[in-house]
Amino acid sequence: MSTPSPIARLLPPSTLAGLANLELVARAAVEGFLIGLHRSPRFGFSQEFKEYRAYVEGDDPRFVDWNVYARTDRAYIKRYEGETNTRLMVVLDASASMGYGSHAVSKLQYAKFLAAALAYLASRQHDPAGLLVFDTQLRQYRPPTARAGSLLGLLHAIDAVTVGGPTDIEKSFHGMREHLSRRGLVAVISDLYCDPDALLRAVQPLAVHGHDIMLLQVLDPQEVNPQWRDATLFQDMETQERANVSGEFLRERYRQRLDAHIADLRRTAANAGAQYMQVSTDEPLDHALRRYLLFREGRH
Amino acid sequence: MLTPWFLVGLLAIGLPWWLHRLARSETTPQAFPSLMLLERSDLRDTRKRQLRYLALLALRIALLIAIVLAFAQLQWVTKIPAALASQARMHVIVLDTSLSMRAGTRWQQAKEKATQLIDAARAGDQLLLISASGRKVQVLAGPVAGIERARVRSAVATLAPGPERLDLGLAMASIKTWQTQQQLPMELHVISDMQASGSPLQFADLEPPAGAKLLLHAVQDDSTANAAITSVELSGGERRSLTVSMHGYGGPVAGIIAMTVDDRELGKQAVQWQSDGTASATFADLKLAPGSHRLHAQLQVNDALNDDNHYYAVVEHTDPRVLLIARNPQADEVAYLAAAIESLAAPRLVVTRVMPDQLSAHTLAEYAAVVVADSGVLSEAMAERLSKQAASGSALFVTLGPQAVRVGADPITGMKVRELGGAMRIGAVDDSHPILREPEAWRGVRFFKRMHVTPAEGDRSLLRFEDGAPLLIERSFEAGRVLLMAAPLDREWNDLAVHPLFVRFIAETARYLTGDDAAAASAQIDGTVATGVPAGAAGQIFDPQGKRVSGLAGREDATHLSPQQTGFYEVRSANHSRFIAANVDTRESDLTPLAPDLVQKWQALEKPSVAVAANATGAQYRDSPNPRDRFTQDLGPLLLILAVLLALTELLVANYRLQVVRDA
């Protein structure tokens, strides 16, 4: 039996939760799954050259093609296939329900790991990455940028996110539209406790606008397979409403309801032109990233 | 069921029932991200929870039932077979627990005999165990059915002889007073060493209770040789030597007598026994400092009893002082009084003369007696102080004089005083009083002027004039006393001061006032002794081990003490502290048993009773509706043990169950 690499040992969510530095978490997760791939990934962002465009102020000088500049005395920026999708915008759900966790890692914490890992991936590709945080409404916006040092700022912003109030996905997404004027990849990380129709109304305008939308539903293992066997009094973390639920429902019918809800979400995502992926907070982060990558590869 | 009202406590079972229901309905809510996918349930799934708590509920209910039944004094009643009931007897076992039972193997024999008797009792018999020593004749166990003999046997096992003396007559009289409506024929077993010194003055006092069959069980061994210290006395005019008296019983035993004064060893001497079995040892040339001293004589000898080899005594070695209060210390009257008091050889008294205004500089408790020449010179405050001092146990000798006549009353006793004219002689003398031993001589004293005082009820007039007017009055002041002379010792008033009687009278008065202390300094075990603490005054008594003990009338009373162990008891009161020596009764030291013929006579003293004599076969007992045809066993202790076990189990189960709930 081979000994797992030091990085691999860091990847279980409970271990990552012990790391105070989110950058280290992201790096460990990304490097870990890169090692597992044994080849150069594309991450869903195309590396194929497409065209040149004139350099404008604000562009990263690293992407200037100096050969062309030497020949033509004009600065051009290399553009690649799919570059229109490379603007990564992480949309992070920070509603109260994301604070739930039946083990060491809450859903929000896991979502932050995912967001940080995606941002780190984008950074490796020199792609701009931004952040949108919402609950009842849009709470925080950090525009996408690929400048040197922006990753650290983004990771700090992700790290500082805390749980807020109830979820209103339709209103929140409505507020995001003005910040998502340029097309790109929108990674929505949420537990998606919302009406699928509302989700459709929220996501569809973005898809129509040309955004590549990825819905990552983060669920706790206790939500997927509840361990309560007896009648239990539950309290909604967002509305504080209480309900007594029979053990028989928890053991049998709850799972049916959840599966139906997930099926609705998948259908809604397909109708809206988005992709859907479910992640459990006890799943190692590199596994989740690998699934994500395979998912993206299937699309491209 | 002795106290069925406690069964009302069974209603408390409803409490855990209600709490369990409450626990089911009021559970702590579990946080969940969203109720969106959950379905409310009106019918709660409590079946499993009920099952889960069922054991806990059952334990709690069982615990309450056990406690309630224990307090209700639940009893287990077993019917005794009729054949056994008809032959039933009441076995009264009297165990001698006096000091002499400590000798040799007597106590061991007594316990074995008692155990044999207890074991021999049949299931339908009744057992009653009584211990007898000193004034304490008490029931230790029973009456219980023979089948419950274990309780009586354990009482015997924990019993031990004490330091008291047993008077067999007193013991039998006490047992007779306890004889109630016995429906069973009684067998009275007396287990004793049958000391001859324990026999009563009247042989008839040994008579057993009516109808009782007396069975004497003598426990004796060869350890009859015993020696004891009978007294320790200060002797000699100057009280400078100690004499220890001893007595040997059953033959001389070689030994050494050691004397300790105030925990300091004074010396040792070999005991020289006389032919009559007595011995004495003298420790001379004592250098005792003034004050109270604790003497402990110890006879170091190998004999049957150890407790009587110790003797404790308290002696006062001091030159008592007398305070003489007079307006003019140089007056003739004062000179006469002082000279007469100081003429006493034993005790040698020292007179301190003070004027009234100097009284505040003196502590009255330091003086054995106080003499006031003409009490009219005292202020109210002075008189009150002297009265309080008398009440606390001191003695006062007061003469009246012209000042008292002027004031019109004696400020100490409050008696009205007025002057009477006309010469007169003494008419009546109370010659029973120790200071008035020469009644004829008093009739020769001439009184030229007189005073009239009115004694109060309870006052004792020791001297009276020919017309009956009192001259010398004694009044008790709680623990102390006051002698009032209704005349000055002035030659202008009478010729008492120049009469040959005078010196002896004053000297005897001084001895009487100083020598006879209100409280004794020694006592015998189980006796009663006055401690000198006035009634109502604060006082504490500590036993030889330093533990506080109660007086005869309770913890707050320290006026009298009944010592229960040998050694020095300390009595502390507001004014002073004193010791009382407690010793065993030396009559217990003589281990000689009663003569066999006397024992036989005692055995023959059976007195048939009207009721029980006709009931020798137990027929009356059998025919009567007698509760003793069954025996009851109190289940209270068993139920309490069960309650404790249930409580522990409940703790464990509750802890386990609640832990599961928390984890869920």
Interface residues (C-beta under 8 A of the other chain):
Chain A: S97 M98 Y100 K107 D191 Y193 D220 E223 Q227 W228 R229 D230 A231 T232 L233 F234 Q235 D236 M237 E238 T239 E241 R242 A243 N244 V245 S246 G247 E248 F249 R253 Y254 R257 L258 H261
Chain B: T27 T28 P29 Q30 A31 F32 P33 S34 L35 M36 L37 L38 E39 R40 S41 D42 L43 R44 D45 T46 K48 R49 A664
